[in-house]
Amino acid sequence: MSGNKLDKIKIILLLLTFSFSFNLLAAKENLKQVNMEDIINFYQITENIGTGGQPTINQLTEIAEANYSAIIN
């Protein structure tokens, strides 16, 4: 790879890291405001990963408000 391409990749990685860090902080604040414990068997693994039972439709809104971006079934 040329030096120019490597510089672009470094900038992209830096921006992604910053974005990820900012999202973690926002998620941590939102978890304080959202009652995730109402979700059956909810367990916070890390600041941005949790596990639990099947959420209700209303709980999906709570999950989104807590800045989770994906649900894996």
N, C-alpha and C positions, 0 to 999 in steps of 0.2 A: 504494500500500500504506500501511496505517496504521503508525504508529510502533511499536505493539505487535507487529505481524507482523514488522517488520524486526528488532526486538530478538530475537524467537524464532529467526529465520533466522540472525542473528549468533551466537547461542548454539549452535545446531546446527552451524554451520560451525566454530566454535571447538572443540567437542567432537570433530568429525570430524578436524580438523587434529591435535589432541592424540593421538587414537587412531591415526592414520596414522603419526605420528612415533614413538610407542611401538612399533608393529609393525615399523617399520624397524629400530629398535635391537634388537629381539628377533630379527629375521631375520638381522641381521649376526652376532649371537652364535651363532645356530644354524648358520650356514654354516661357522663354524669347526669345529663338531662333526660335521657331516655331510659325507661324501666325495662331493660332487656331481660331481667330475671323472670318476667311473666312468660317468657318463651319456655316451653317444656324442655327440661334438661339442658338449658343454656349454660355454657361454660366458656369463660374468656380464656383463651390459650395465650395469646399475645395481644398487644394493643390493637392489632388490625386483623386478627384471626380469632373466630369463635366457632363453637359447635353447639348444636342443639337439635331438638326434635322438629317435627313439621310445624312451621309457623302458620298462624292464621293470616287471612288477608290483611287485617288491621296491623298485625305484627310485622308484615312485610314493609309497611310504611315506617314503623319504628326502626327496623333494620336499616332502611335507606337513610333515615335521619341520623343514625349512628355512623354514617359514612362508610358502611360496607358497600362494596361495589359489585359483588357477585355472590350467588348462592349456588352451591353444588349439591345436587341431589344424588 
